Amino acid sequence: MSVAKREGFFASRPSIYAWVVLVAILAGLTYQLRSRTIFACPADGYNADQYIAYCNAPGYADYEHGAFWFDLEPAAREFAQKADVLFLGNSRMQVALSNSVTANWFAANSARYYLLGFSYGENVVMTEELLRKIRPRAKVYVVNVDDFFDRIETAPMKTILHDPTALDRYEGKRRWQQVHELLCKRLPALCRNDYVIFRSRENGAYTKKTDKDQVTPVSYDWAISPNVVKSNTAAAVDFLSHPALPENCVIFMMIPTVETKIGNVTAIAKAVGINLVTPGPMEGLQTFDGSHLDRQSAERWTQAFLQAASSKIRSCL
């Protein structure tokens, strides 16, 4: 149809033109909704215990940082406060220990644990202040030293510390989860299947929906960087003076990854006088995305770590 004829057609039928425009607008809005908001992610992980910690959409992304910082998930903070053993670190720690091996070991030892790690390579900057807010009662602290003592503000912490609208934004994300669960559980086609992490309120464990496909074997870097060790050691000394941390019941560990900085971590642990509990290099471990252990590797490593750390944890409990 020529331009003149098309314009004439719509001119004689304004209602049809209005409907075409409306449909185009709705299609555009639907695309934006399903690609840039929480509706980019599935809703099948919600339950009484789990909420979305992260949705891979530019208009949503992180929720877990604000949830803990602003106490938007009171049950989660309460469970963390009452845990006997607190695990601190980044998402590599979260993914590695979020399995039945961890849950079964602590159940067998009648102890409560909480994975108080965060994505975006979170570190001591957030954690030490969060401990002041939560006031945990843990008898054992297990720290994944992987960049934990790098004093840099991650992207979520920049928002939380410097954006006056941060609280409103995170409260909005919490409210959208209610809408998301309500609509997408009833009409799954409304939501896409992008990468999402659900998090347990009871023990902090992650449940991932869809994995990236970049399988890479674990490797180890034994080199020592004196500058990194010096700065991290100073931060570790400050952190270990935190009043919440029990004397002689702090354990250092290192979740393996690609180019695991085991040389630096070993030097930091030695400098501050904390035992680095590690099962040592294990054959066949691999990551699913070039960073985080895949399920089978995580279960193997967790089993070996808990076996190595069991006597220390039990004695502190």
C-alpha positions in Angstrom: 0.0 0.0 0.0 1.4 3.4 -1.0 1.9 6.1 1.6 -0.9 8.2 0.2 -3.3 5.3 0.2 -2.3 4.2 3.7 -2.8 7.7 5.1 -6.2 7.9 3.4 -7.1 4.5 4.7 -6.4 5.5 8.3 -7.9 8.9 7.8 -11.2 7.3 6.9 -11.0 4.9 9.8 -9.6 6.8 12.8 -10.6 4.0 15.2 -8.4 1.5 13.4 -5.5 3.9 13.4 -6.0 4.4 17.2 -6.0 0.7 17.8 -2.8 0.2 15.7 -1.0 2.9 17.7 -2.3 1.5 21.0 -1.1 -2.0 20.1 2.3 -0.7 19.1 2.6 1.2 22.3 1.6 -1.9 24.4 4.0 -4.1 22.5 6.8 -1.6 23.2 5.9 -1.4 26.9 5.6 -5.2 27.2 9.1 -5.6 25.6 10.5 -3.0 28.1 8.8 -4.7 31.0 10.1 -8.2 30.1 13.6 -7.1 29.3 14.5 -4.4 31.7 12.5 -5.1 34.9 12.0 -8.0 37.3 9.6 -9.5 34.7 12.7 -10.6 32.8 13.1 -13.3 35.4 11.0 -16.4 36.3 9.0 -16.5 39.5 9.1 -20.2 40.2 11.6 -20.0 43.1 9.4 -18.0 45.4 8.1 -19.7 48.6 7.7 -18.9 52.3 11.5 -19.1 52.7 12.9 -17.7 49.5 13.0 -14.2 47.8 14.8 -12.8 44.8 18.3 -11.7 45.7 19.3 -10.7 42.2 17.5 -10.5 38.8 19.6 -10.0 35.7 17.7 -7.0 34.3 19.1 -3.5 34.1 16.1 -2.0 35.9 16.3 -4.4 38.8 19.6 -6.3 39.4 20.6 -6.3 43.1 18.2 -6.6 46.0 20.0 -8.5 48.7 22.4 -5.7 49.7 19.5 -3.3 50.4 17.4 -6.0 51.9 20.0 -6.6 54.7 21.2 -3.0 55.0 17.7 -1.5 55.4 16.2 -4.5 57.2 13.7 -5.1 54.4 13.7 -8.8 55.1 13.5 -8.9 59.0 13.3 -12.7 59.1 16.6 -13.0 57.2 18.4 -10.7 59.6 16.9 -12.5 62.6 18.1 -15.9 61.3 21.6 -14.4 60.7 21.6 -13.0 64.2 20.8 -16.3 65.8 23.1 -18.5 63.8 25.8 -20.5 65.5 28.2 -20.3 62.6 28.4 -17.3 60.2 30.0 -17.6 56.8 31.3 -14.3 55.3 32.4 -13.6 51.8 31.3 -13.0 48.2 29.1 -14.9 45.7 31.7 -17.6 45.2 31.3 -18.5 48.8 27.5 -18.3 48.5 27.3 -20.6 45.5 29.9 -23.1 46.8 28.1 -23.7 50.1 24.5 -23.5 49.0 23.9 -27.2 48.9 22.6 -30.2 50.9 26.1 -31.1 52.0 26.3 -28.0 54.1 22.7 -28.3 55.4 23.1 -32.0 56.3 26.4 -31.4 58.1 25.0 -28.7 60.3 21.8 -30.7 61.0 23.9 -33.7 62.1 25.8 -31.4 64.4 22.6 -29.7 65.8 24.0 -26.3 64.8 22.5 -23.3 62.9 24.5 -21.7 60.1 24.0 -18.7 57.9 25.7 -17.8 54.6 26.1 -14.0 55.0 27.9 -13.4 51.7 26.8 -11.1 48.8 27.2 -10.8 45.1 29.2 -8.1 43.3 32.4 -9.3 45.0 31.2 -7.8 48.3 33.8 -7.3 51.0 34.6 -6.1 54.5 33.3 -2.5 53.7 29.7 -3.7 53.9 30.2 -6.7 56.2 31.8 -5.0 59.2 29.0 -2.4 59.4 26.4 -5.0 58.8 27.6 -7.0 61.8 27.2 -3.9 63.9 23.6 -3.6 62.7 22.7 -7.3 63.1 24.7 -7.9 66.4 25.0 -11.7 65.7 25.5 -14.3 68.4 27.7 -16.6 66.3 30.3 -18.7 68.1 32.2 -19.4 64.9 33.0 -17.1 61.9 34.3 -18.5 58.6 35.7 -15.9 56.2 36.3 -16.6 52.6 39.4 -14.4 52.1 38.9 -14.1 48.4 39.2 -10.3 48.0 37.3 -10.0 51.2 39.8 -7.5 52.7 39.9 -5.2 49.7 38.5 -2.0 51.0 36.6 -0.8 47.9 33.0 0.2 47.6 31.1 -2.2 45.3 28.4 -0.8 43.0 25.5 -1.6 45.4 27.4 -0.1 48.3 28.0 3.1 46.3 24.3 3.4 45.9 23.5 2.6 49.5 26.1 4.9 51.0 25.8 7.9 48.6 22.4 7.9 46.9 19.7 9.6 49.1 17.0 7.7 47.2 18.6 4.2 47.9 16.0 3.2 50.6 13.1 4.1 48.4 14.6 2.2 45.4 15.1 -0.9 47.5 11.7 -0.7 49.0 10.3 -0.4 45.5 12.2 -3.6 44.5 10.7 -5.4 47.5 7.2 -4.4 46.6 7.7 -5.4 42.9 8.6 -8.9 44.1 5.0 -9.2 45.5 3.5 -8.2 42.1 6.0 -10.4 40.2 5.1 -13.5 42.3 1.4 -12.9 42.1 1.3 -12.4 38.3 4.0 -14.6 37.0 3.1 -17.7 39.0 -0.4 -17.4 37.5 0.7 -16.4 34.0 4.3 -17.7 33.5 4.3 -16.4 30.0 4.4 -12.8 31.3 8.0 -13.4 32.5 11.1 -14.3 30.6 13.7 -16.8 31.9 16.7 -14.6 32.5 19.4 -15.4 35.2 18.0 -15.1 38.7 19.1 -15.9 42.2 16.6 -16.8 45.0 17.9 -16.6 48.5 16.8 -18.4 51.7 15.7 -16.3 54.6 16.5 -19.2 57.0 20.2 -19.9 56.1 21.1 -17.4 53.3 21.6 -20.1 50.7 21.3 -19.3 47.0 19.1 -21.1 44.5 20.1 -20.3 40.9 17.7 -20.4 38.0 19.6 -21.0 34.7 23.3 -21.2 34.5 25.7 -19.5 32.2 27.7 -21.9 29.9 31.3 -21.1 30.3 32.8 -24.2 31.9 36.3 -23.5 33.0 38.6 -25.7 35.2 39.8 -24.4 38.6 43.4 -23.3 38.7 45.8 -22.0 41.4 48.1 -19.0 41.5 50.8 -19.4 44.2 52.5 -16.0 43.5 52.5 -13.5 46.3 51.9 -9.8 45.8 53.5 -7.9 48.7 51.4 -4.8 48.2 48.1 -6.8 48.2 49.2 -8.8 51.2 50.2 -5.7 53.1 47.0 -3.8 52.5 44.8 -6.8 53.1 46.6 -7.7 56.3 46.0 -4.3 57.7 42.3 -4.5 56.9 42.1 -8.0 58.3 43.7 -6.8 61.6 41.1 -4.1 61.9 38.2 -6.5 61.1 39.4 -9.1 63.6 39.2 -6.5 66.3 35.4 -6.3 65.8 33.8 -7.0 69.2 31.3 -9.5 67.7 34.1 -11.9 66.6 34.9 -14.6 69.2 38.6 -15.0 70.1 40.2 -18.1 68.5 37.1 -19.1 66.6 37.6 -17.3 63.3 38.4 -19.6 60.4 39.9 -18.5 57.1 39.1 -20.4 53.9 39.5 -19.9 50.1 36.8 -21.1 47.7 38.7 -22.3 44.6 38.1 -20.5 41.3 40.0 -19.8 38.1 43.5 -18.5 39.0 42.7 -18.9 42.8 45.0 -16.4 44.6 46.1 -19.0 47.1 49.6 -17.5 47.5 48.2 -14.1 48.7 45.6 -15.7 50.9 48.1 -18.0 52.6 50.4 -15.1 53.3 47.5 -13.0 54.7 46.4 -15.8 57.0 49.9 -16.3 58.3 50.4 -12.6 58.9 47.3 -12.2 61.1 47.8 -15.6 62.8 44.6 -17.2 61.6 44.6 -20.8 60.3 43.7 -21.1 56.6 41.6 -24.3 56.5 41.6 -25.7 53.1 41.3 -29.2 51.7 44.2 -28.4 49.3 44.2 -28.5 45.5 41.5 -31.0 44.3 41.5 -32.6 40.9 38.6 -32.1 38.5 37.0 -29.0 40.0 35.4 -26.6 37.5 33.4 -23.5 37.4 30.2 -23.1 35.4 30.8 -19.4 34.4 34.6 -18.9 34.8 34.1 -17.9 38.4 31.7 -20.0 40.5 32.0 -23.7 41.2 29.4 -25.8 39.4 27.1 -28.0 41.5 29.1 -31.2 41.5 32.4 -29.4 42.2 30.8 -27.3 45.0 29.5 -30.4 46.7 32.8 -32.2 46.5 34.7 -29.2 47.8 32.2 -28.5 50.6 32.4 -32.0 51.8 36.2 -31.8 51.9 36.3 -28.4 53.6 33.8 -29.4 56.4 35.8 -32.5 57.0 39.0 -30.4 57.4 37.3 -27.8 59.6 35.0 -30.0 61.6 37.2 -30.4 64.7 37.7 -26.6 65.0 34.0 -25.8 64.4 32.9 -28.4 67.0 35.4 -27.2 69.6 34.1 -23.6 69.2 30.5 -24.7 69.4 
